[in-house]
């Protein structure tokens, strides 16, 4: 299985990079994973609704340019579907069973994802009703993908 995480912005925090690298190394026994960072759109701190939409639109163009037509897209969004770790594992297992070998998880920027990305998504996923920094979501997502493969193979993993 080929898993791509397309995310807006560069990751700067060393501790997050180290955590992601650790889980990416563990995950490599099960799947090929790639993280693609697209540039975030520079914008002032205070934006009008129109300006917010313009920022999200520009970021969405960069995101969508990285996704091939045969990729199953799962967009991370606060309004997405909440799943347990076991449910996410089942989703990934079912995708593999039905021949979906390319999966892309999308993490938007600080303003979220544009409608164009949400329209392209085959599925949505929410980790919580709370808002998390999008940089931290990379680490959480990679850990949950790794956990999913462990669950699907019946291998032990702490609960």
C-alpha positions in Angstrom: 0.0 0.0 0.0 1.2 3.5 -0.8 0.2 6.1 1.7 0.8 9.8 1.0 0.2 12.6 3.5 -0.3 15.9 1.7 0.0 18.7 4.2 0.1 22.5 4.1 3.2 24.2 5.5 6.7 23.1 6.6 7.3 21.3 9.8 9.8 23.1 12.0 9.6 21.6 15.4 12.4 19.1 16.1 10.4 17.0 18.5 7.5 16.5 16.0 10.0 15.6 13.2 11.6 13.0 15.5 8.2 11.5 16.4 7.1 11.3 12.8 10.4 9.8 11.7 10.1 7.1 14.4 6.6 6.1 13.3 7.5 6.3 9.6 10.4 3.9 10.3 8.0 1.5 12.0 5.4 1.9 9.3 7.9 1.0 6.6 7.6 -2.7 7.4 3.9 -2.5 6.3 3.5 0.2 3.7 5.3 2.9 1.7 4.7 6.3 3.1 5.5 9.7 1.7 4.8 13.1 3.2 4.4 16.0 0.8 4.5 19.5 2.1 2.9 22.2 0.0 3.5 25.9 0.7 1.1 27.7 2.9 -0.3 30.9 1.5 1.2 33.9 3.3 -1.6 36.1 4.7 -2.0 38.8 7.4 -3.2 37.8 10.8 -6.7 39.3 10.4 -8.5 38.3 7.2 -11.9 38.9 5.8 -14.1 35.9 4.8 -13.2 36.6 1.1 -9.5 36.7 1.9 -9.8 33.4 3.9 -11.4 31.7 0.9 -8.7 33.0 -1.4 -6.0 31.6 0.9 -7.7 28.2 1.1 -8.3 28.2 -2.7 -4.6 28.8 -3.4 -3.6 26.1 -0.9 -6.2 23.7 -2.4 -4.6 24.1 -5.9 -1.3 23.1 -4.5 -2.8 20.1 -2.7 -4.8 18.9 -5.6 -1.8 19.1 -7.9 -0.1 16.4 -5.8 -3.0 13.9 -6.0 -3.3 11.5 -8.9 -6.8 10.6 -10.2 -6.5 6.9 -9.0 -5.8 7.9 -5.4 -8.3 7.4 -2.6 -8.4 10.7 -0.7 -9.2 11.0 3.0 -9.5 14.7 4.1 -8.8 15.5 7.7 -11.5 18.0 8.9 -13.1 18.8 12.1 -16.5 18.1 10.6 -15.2 14.7 9.3 -16.3 11.3 10.5 -14.9 10.3 13.9 -13.5 6.7 14.0 -11.9 4.6 16.6 -8.5 3.2 15.9 -10.1 -0.2 15.0 -12.5 1.5 12.6 -9.7 3.3 10.8 -7.8 0.0 10.6 -10.9 -1.6 9.1 -11.2 1.2 6.6 -7.6 0.8 5.5 -8.0 -3.0 5.3 -11.1 -2.7 3.2 -9.4 -0.2 0.8 -6.6 -2.7 0.3 -9.1 -5.5 -0.2 -10.8 -3.6 -3.0 -7.6 -2.8 -4.8 -7.1 0.8 -3.6 -3.3 0.8 -3.2 -2.9 4.5 -3.3 -4.3 6.5 -0.3 -3.7 10.1 0.4 -4.5 11.8 3.7 -4.9 15.6 3.4 -4.1 18.0 6.3 -5.0 21.6 5.5 -3.4 24.8 6.8 -4.5 26.9 9.7 -7.7 27.9 8.0 -8.7 24.4 7.0 -9.5 22.9 3.6 -11.2 24.6 0.7 -14.4 23.1 -0.7 -12.5 21.9 -3.8 -10.4 19.6 -1.7 -13.4 18.4 0.3 -15.2 17.7 -3.0 -12.3 15.6 -4.3 -12.1 13.6 -1.0 -13.6 10.1 -1.1 -13.9 10.2 2.7 -13.4 12.6 5.7 -11.8 11.9 9.0 -11.9 13.8 12.3 -9.7 13.0 15.3 -11.7 15.2 17.6 -14.1 18.1 17.8 -11.2 20.0 19.3 -8.8 22.0 17.1 -5.2 20.8 16.9 -2.2 22.5 15.3 -1.9 21.0 11.8 1.8 20.2 12.5 0.8 18.0 15.5 -1.8 16.3 13.4 0.9 14.8 11.2 2.4 13.0 14.2 -1.0 11.8 15.4 -2.0 10.6 11.9 1.2 8.7 11.2 0.9 7.0 14.6 -2.7 6.0 13.9 -1.8 4.7 10.5 1.0 2.6 12.1 -1.5 1.4 14.7 -4.0 0.4 12.0 -1.5 -1.9 10.4 -0.6 -3.5 13.7 -4.3 -4.0 14.4 -5.0 -5.5 11.0 -2.2 -8.0 11.4 -3.3 -9.0 14.9 0.0 -7.7 16.3 0.3 -6.4 19.9 0.1 -2.6 20.4 -0.6 -0.8 23.6 -4.2 0.5 24.0 
